[in-house]
Structures are given as C-alpha cells and as structure tokens.
Amino acid sequence: MNAFRTPTRLVRSLAAAALLLAGCDQGARPPSDPYDVGKMDLKPAPAKLSSERHKGVFAEGGSLSMGAELKRLDPSPVKTVRVDTMHKIIEIAPGVKFSAWTFGDQVPGPTIRVRVGDKIKFSMTNRSDEPVPGVQVTAAPMMHSMDFHAAMASPQDKYRSIAPGQTIEFEFTVNYPGIFMYHCGTPMILEHIASGMYGAVIVEPRAGYPTKVDREYVIVQSEFYAKPDPGKRKAGGAPLYVLDGDRLRASQPTHTVFNGMHNGMVKTPLAAKPGERVRLHVLNVGPSKTSSFHVVGTIFDRVWIEATPTTSSAACRQSCSVHPTAPRSSS
Ligand SMILES: [Cu+2]
C-alpha cells in the first residue's frame, strides 16, 4: 500500500455534508435510535479563556495518534486533549522547507480518536510567539483558533481566536460518528489551513465497527502552495519557502500530499502482511482540491461514506449518491 495516484474525484469531508446526512433522517429512525437528538449534549459549557501558558510538549492526551499508525480507542469516556499552536519550518518535499503554522508542532496535527458519547476536554495555548531552538526564521506571532467539525457548539464561543500567550479551554460531547476535519478558523481561514493548521477527529460509532482489523491507519490529504521566499531567506542553509497567496486563491497547489509530505508513503509505506485486514481512515482537508483516493492494485471490500457504516441507511441513499462528498474508509 505504498502507491497512490493524483486525486481527481470528489471525496470531501465538510461540515455541510455531515449536516446534510444528519438532517435527512429526521423522523425516519426507530425509537432505539442511537442518534436521538433528545439524548444529545447540545449545550456544552462556555469556553474559558486565560493567560496561563502551557509549557513543554505541544500535544498531550491518551486519545492522540501523532502519525499514520492509529492507536486503539482509549476506553475512557472523557478524553483530555491538549493541542497547542506553534510556528515552525517543515519539509513538505525533499529540499522544500516551508514556513508552516501548526497544531501540536506538526502537519497534519495529531489525530484524535473517540467514540460517540465521549466527551472531549480540550485546551490550547497559542504559542506562536515562542522561539524555535536552532531556527532563526519563522512567521510572526499571530492570532489562532480551533474549529472542530466533530462538535455541535457555538462557534462564537468555542472557536474564537486567541492571542499569542493565551489559552482557551472548552469541552463538548461527540454526537455523530465519522471522520471530521479540525482546523484553525481565524481569518483568513484559507491561509491558516494552507499553512498547515488542520487534523482529523475519528469518531467511532457507539457500538464500534462491525469488522475486526489487524491494523489501522489515518491518511490526511492536503495541499501546499509554496514559493521561494521573496526576501531570499534561508532555513538551515536551504532556501525558505513561504505561502504563495496567488496560487492559493487560484486553487493551484504546488504539492498535494498525504500526511504532510510529498511522496511520504513511498519513502515510508504503510505496512501490512498478506492476509491482514487493514482499516484506512481517509480525510481530505483540501483546502481546495478534491480527492480520488484508492490503492493501486486492489479493491476495498468495504467503503463507508463519511467513515461510518450508518450513513449507508436507506433514508440517506439518495442524498448520499447525489452528494458523494465524504471521505472513504475501508474496513
Ligand atoms: Cu491559525
């Protein structure tokens, strides 16, 4: 599973699609409906803002996976998650050192794995003003925020922008299964996403998945729009690349990547032995291009729209076929 082709077909996971799927089932579910809105937590407590700064590592929590290999579900019903924002230089392709804005000091940010009904207790410090050891060139400190597509919460409260040195804390219960993007929602949002501020939340169905697997991986597709720094600055002796705003607005990426690195999976394949069952959790965060994810040389035995088996219900079939805008997950 180490060869992927350029995306051409629509495979997007956005809140609009999730809302569409959530809405089209109204009135059609049986009384035992696990997604009964009457039993959902729709009024999480207000967010707290402080000037207490996190120190040390940039991401912490038993539900976090930092790379493609996905950890098993943490059984605790409350997931404490800390993800701080930081500016750093990342390598998006061999020799291309890009000035990035990050969640958890990496691009993509850490993957959060939870189950329907779990509570996420989230906190984040904007640490974009901290110097990076050994690096002289990073972007200037700026406002950042966190927008979870997996949440049902007031954006004005939870997703507000915080200044360098500030910490925001909030909690919410995950009500629907699927794979959801998270991203910085500070204007210009497109610029913050294209600079690296995104990641995935995987929400398992309340009853788990219907199949058992030997391995699980998360794959986040995204785009970079890079140009050599007009000021000719260097990063570690190599030319520094910065965001190309013209290409970004024209939707002309210079690099379309999986898990943050051009051809990264050719260099570091996702391992599996013959006969093993592998579940891939696939999310396209764009910000602008579509995806036609597949594995060369084989066929998935199961593909779940919106990354959950429940979205294949008869009530949603028409909408799902008209709006095939989901990420795909195989089990
Ligand atoms: Cu941001």
Residues whose N, C-alpha, C, O or C-beta is under 5 A from the ligand:
A	BS01	CU	M143 H144 S145 C184 T186 H192 M197
